[in-house]
Amino acid sequence: MPTIHRAEEVLYRWLERYYPRITAAHEMPQIVELRREFSRRDPRYAIDMTALRREFLQDLGHRHGYDGDEVAASGFEVFFAARQQVEFYDDVMPSLERLRLRYRLGAISNGNASIEHVGLGHLIEHAISAGDVQIAKPDPGIYHHLAERFAADPAQILYVGDHPEYDVHGSREAGLRAIWINREGLAWPGELPAPEHEVGDLRELEVLLSD
């Protein structure tokens, strides 16, 4: 989320410079809320974050007297570039470098982060984006799509994620094994079945896998 918040800030400052009528009418939190309201117009926006952001910018530009297509095209490029400036936790790169020596690594995202752009392309063999396959977590189909990419049975895949429903419960319902990575020490939601395993970071994951 800090990465997304920074990208929102970069986009807002860009709009302020090139499309000032938009920012004169709306503070940044208002634009975020307008986008949330806009997302309710079409159920596909829950799956395709790129379409949501492009079409929202198009609508926003048009409503303030600008060329909506121009605002959407350039504005999304600004946001997308900032969205890829991810600051990794200290354990991420060393752990993934070691894990890839023993395992094949894949990733699933409901958003529009690019594995290549954020610097993980040399580690991740297959990356699935909800927008590309038009299925989003926790729908079982997206986990099965990953299994198909690996030509593996879902039960052969161990899914590691921080979201209780989208990462842990969703993948287990699809037949994968799952581990909850809980960096913030949060309480597990009582309405969901407890995770089989919980780790605080990827170093703990390495120890658990060794055991």
HELIX and SHEET records of a PDB file:
HELIX    1   1 PRO A    2  TYR A   18  1                                  17    
HELIX    2   2 PRO A   20  ALA A   25  1                                   6    
HELIX    3   3 MET A   28  SER A   39  1                                  12    
HELIX    4   4 PRO A   43  ALA A   46  5                                   4    
HELIX    5   5 MET A   49  ARG A   63  1                                  15    
HELIX    6   6 GLY A   68  ARG A   83  1                                  16    
HELIX    7   7 VAL A   92  LEU A   99  1                                   8    
HELIX    8   8 ILE A  115  VAL A  118  1                                   4    
HELIX    9   9 ALA A  130  VAL A  133  1                                   4    
HELIX   10  10 PRO A  140  PHE A  150  1                                  11    
HELIX   11  11 PRO A  154  GLN A  156  5                                   3    
HELIX   12  12 PRO A  164  HIS A  169  3                                   6    
HELIX   13  13 GLY A  170  GLU A  173  1                                   4    
HELIX   14  14 LEU A  202  SER A  210  1                                   9    
SHEET    1   A 2 GLY A 106  SER A 109  0                                        
SHEET    2   A 2 HIS A 126  SER A 129  1                                        
SHEET    1   B 3 LEU A 158  GLY A 161  0                                        
SHEET    2   B 3 ARG A 177  ILE A 181  1                                        
SHEET    3   B 3 GLU A 198  VAL A 199  1                                        
END                                                                             
